[in-house]
């Protein structure tokens, strides 16, 4: 897949969203509390989170695609930057969850 293709960035974003869902389920199954009060009742179910987050993901992908296309029209080659900004933001939740899981598991054995 071409790294300049929007599909490449969509695939990366979907992978990050899936990582967020799976690490959130892992996080809550270890007994830790979900900080997002809207998501807390759904945090233990992969499918419920996917259904809840799908409309937001679709809106995010559509908006980022339109922004990316506009950037490319203004300055060719700059369409990757909106995608990189979105990917940077969506990297944080799975990383945070993994750090918390690691600290929780290390605390259980230490």
Secondary structure, 3 states (H helix, E strand, C coil): CCCCCHHHHHHHHHHHHHHHHHHHHHHHHCCCCCCCCCCHHHCCCHHHHHHHHHHHHHHHHHHHHHHHHHHHHHCCCCCHHHHHHHHHHHHHHHHHHHHHHHHHHHHHHC
